[in-house]
């Protein structure tokens, strides 16, 4: 994993974001995707909100989320958290980031759902240091849409397709980003590493 971690860090330093494919094995991605869809079928997801008060503004954001508890005993969630903590500890050792914990949720974007341009850090709370997204979408094609749109520090914009097993990371307060509408349901785990 160290090679993947190094690639992510290099990308963040040089480009403003890090990206690796096959962050975790395809078998794991398939299992946790199935688990996510089972939770969705049981109506456990809620409409996402904006800001610390989680106010609903569906003209800005209309995805659905399900928070993952930090002490989850569900095996797949624990396995993902272990991988994420591995990266977080690597960041602390190699970049002296002082990260202490993380918060995360599943995200479900139905057909046509979106999240307009925003940054991930709250105005009155600077704990969020890094944002990370892990995608669970099987056989995603260019015509499926749903890209992550990043506004880079140099002013350029880049679109990242939400392909299964892809992991993207960037500083929470530095990169404005959006989720473009998708033509099929779009699944991911979103995480923030906290100081």
C-alpha positions as CSV (number, residue, x, y, z in Angstrom):
1,X,0.0,0.0,0.0
2,X,2.9,2.4,0.6
3,X,3.4,2.8,-3.1
4,X,-0.3,3.8,-3.5
5,X,0.0,6.2,-0.6
6,X,3.1,7.8,-2.1
7,X,1.3,8.2,-5.4
8,X,-1.6,10.0,-3.6
9,X,0.7,12.3,-1.7
10,X,2.7,13.2,-4.8
11,X,-0.4,14.0,-6.7
12,X,-1.7,16.2,-3.9
13,X,1.6,18.1,-3.7
14,X,2.1,18.4,-7.5
15,X,-1.4,18.7,-8.9
16,X,-3.6,19.5,-6.0
17,X,-5.2,16.1,-5.9
18,X,-4.1,12.4,-5.7
19,X,-5.7,9.6,-7.5
20,X,-5.1,5.8,-7.5
21,X,-7.1,3.0,-9.1
22,X,-7.6,-0.3,-7.4
23,X,-7.2,1.2,-3.9
24,X,-8.7,-2.0,-2.6
25,X,-9.4,-5.3,-4.4
26,X,-12.3,-5.6,-6.8
27,X,-13.8,-8.4,-4.7
28,X,-14.0,-5.9,-1.7
29,X,-15.5,-3.2,-3.9
30,X,-18.2,-5.6,-5.1
31,X,-19.1,-6.7,-1.6
32,X,-19.4,-3.2,-0.1
33,X,-21.4,-2.1,-3.2
34,X,-23.8,-4.9,-2.5
35,X,-24.0,-3.9,1.2
36,X,-24.6,-0.3,0.3
37,X,-27.5,-1.2,-2.1
38,X,-29.0,-3.4,0.6
39,X,-29.0,-0.5,3.1
40,X,-30.6,1.7,0.4
41,X,-33.3,-1.0,-0.2
42,X,-34.0,-0.9,3.5
43,X,-34.6,2.9,3.4
44,X,-31.6,3.7,5.6
45,X,-30.3,6.6,3.5
46,X,-31.4,10.2,4.1
47,X,-31.4,13.2,1.9
48,X,-28.1,15.0,2.4
49,X,-27.9,18.6,3.8
50,X,-25.6,21.6,3.6
51,X,-23.4,23.0,6.3
52,X,-23.1,21.9,9.9
53,X,-26.8,22.2,10.4
54,X,-27.4,19.9,7.5
55,X,-30.0,22.2,6.0
56,X,-31.6,20.7,2.9
57,X,-31.2,22.7,-0.3
58,X,-32.0,20.4,-3.1
59,X,-31.1,23.0,-5.7
60,X,-27.5,22.8,-4.5
61,X,-27.3,19.1,-3.5
62,X,-29.8,16.3,-3.9
63,X,-27.9,13.1,-3.1
64,X,-28.6,10.7,-0.3
65,X,-26.2,9.6,2.4
66,X,-25.8,7.1,5.2
67,X,-23.2,7.8,7.9
68,X,-20.7,5.1,8.8
69,X,-20.0,4.9,12.5
70,X,-16.3,5.1,13.5
71,X,-16.6,2.1,15.7
72,X,-18.6,0.1,13.2
73,X,-18.5,-3.7,13.8
74,X,-19.7,-4.4,10.2
75,X,-16.8,-6.3,8.7
76,X,-16.7,-4.4,5.3
77,X,-16.9,-1.0,7.0
78,X,-14.2,-2.0,9.4
79,X,-12.0,-3.2,6.6
80,X,-12.4,0.1,4.7
81,X,-11.7,2.1,7.8
82,X,-8.6,0.2,8.4
83,X,-7.3,1.0,4.8
84,X,-8.2,4.6,5.3
85,X,-6.5,4.8,8.7
86,X,-3.4,3.3,7.1
87,X,-3.3,6.1,4.6
88,X,-4.0,8.7,7.4
89,X,-1.1,7.4,9.5
90,X,1.1,7.4,6.5
91,X,0.2,11.0,5.9
92,X,1.1,11.8,9.5
93,X,4.4,10.1,9.4
94,X,5.5,11.4,6.0
95,X,3.9,14.9,6.0
96,X,3.5,15.7,9.7
97,X,-0.2,16.5,9.1
98,X,-1.4,15.8,12.7
99,X,-4.5,14.0,11.6
100,X,-6.4,12.3,14.5
101,X,-9.7,10.9,13.2
102,X,-12.0,10.6,10.3
103,X,-15.7,10.8,9.5
104,X,-17.3,9.1,6.5
105,X,-20.6,8.3,4.8
106,X,-22.0,6.3,1.9
107,X,-23.3,8.5,-0.9
108,X,-26.0,7.5,-3.4
109,X,-26.7,9.8,-6.4
110,X,-29.8,8.7,-8.2
111,X,-30.1,9.4,-12.0
112,X,-29.8,13.2,-12.5
113,X,-28.6,13.9,-8.9
114,X,-25.8,16.4,-8.4
115,X,-23.9,18.5,-5.9
116,X,-22.9,22.0,-7.1
117,X,-19.5,23.6,-6.6
118,X,-18.4,23.8,-2.9
119,X,-15.5,23.2,-0.5
120,X,-15.7,20.7,2.3
121,X,-14.5,22.7,5.2
122,X,-17.1,24.5,7.4
123,X,-16.6,28.2,8.0
124,X,-16.6,27.8,11.8
125,X,-14.8,24.5,12.0
126,X,-11.3,23.9,10.5
127,X,-10.9,20.2,11.5
128,X,-11.5,18.8,8.1
129,X,-8.0,18.6,6.5
130,X,-8.3,16.1,3.6
131,X,-11.3,14.9,1.6
132,X,-11.3,11.4,0.1
133,X,-13.8,9.6,-2.2
134,X,-13.8,5.9,-2.9
135,X,-15.9,4.9,-5.8
136,X,-18.0,1.7,-6.1
137,X,-19.5,1.9,-9.6
138,X,-19.2,-1.2,-11.7
139,X,-18.4,-0.9,-15.4
140,X,-18.7,2.9,-15.5
141,X,-18.4,4.4,-18.9
142,X,-17.8,8.0,-20.2
143,X,-21.5,8.3,-21.2
144,X,-22.6,7.6,-17.6
145,X,-21.6,11.1,-16.5
146,X,-21.4,11.7,-12.7
147,X,-17.9,12.9,-12.8
148,X,-16.2,14.7,-9.9
149,X,-15.3,18.2,-11.2
150,X,-12.3,19.7,-9.5
151,X,-11.2,23.3,-9.7
152,X,-7.4,23.1,-9.5
153,X,-5.2,25.7,-7.9
154,X,-3.9,26.8,-11.3
155,X,-7.5,27.6,-12.4
156,X,-8.0,24.6,-14.6
157,X,-10.9,22.2,-14.1
158,X,-10.6,18.5,-14.4
159,X,-13.3,15.8,-14.5
160,X,-12.7,12.5,-12.8
161,X,-14.9,9.5,-13.7
162,X,-16.2,7.6,-10.6
163,X,-14.9,4.2,-11.6
164,X,-15.0,1.2,-9.2
165,X,-12.0,1.0,-6.9
166,X,-10.8,4.6,-7.7
167,X,-9.7,6.7,-4.7
168,X,-9.3,10.4,-4.9
169,X,-7.9,12.7,-2.2
170,X,-7.4,16.5,-1.8
171,X,-7.2,19.2,0.8
172,X,-10.6,19.9,2.1
173,X,-10.4,23.7,2.1
174,X,-8.3,24.2,-1.1
175,X,-10.2,22.6,-4.0
176,X,-13.7,23.7,-4.9
177,X,-15.4,20.7,-6.5
178,X,-18.8,19.5,-7.8
179,X,-20.5,16.2,-8.7
180,X,-22.0,16.3,-12.1
181,X,-25.4,14.7,-12.9
182,X,-25.2,11.0,-13.7
183,X,-27.2,8.9,-16.1
184,X,-27.3,5.9,-13.8
185,X,-27.1,5.6,-10.0
186,X,-23.6,6.6,-8.6
187,X,-22.2,5.1,-5.4
188,X,-19.3,6.1,-3.3
189,X,-17.8,6.4,0.2
190,X,-16.9,10.0,1.1
191,X,-14.5,10.7,4.0
192,X,-12.9,13.6,5.7
193,X,-9.7,13.2,7.7
194,X,-9.7,15.5,10.7
195,X,-7.1,17.3,12.8
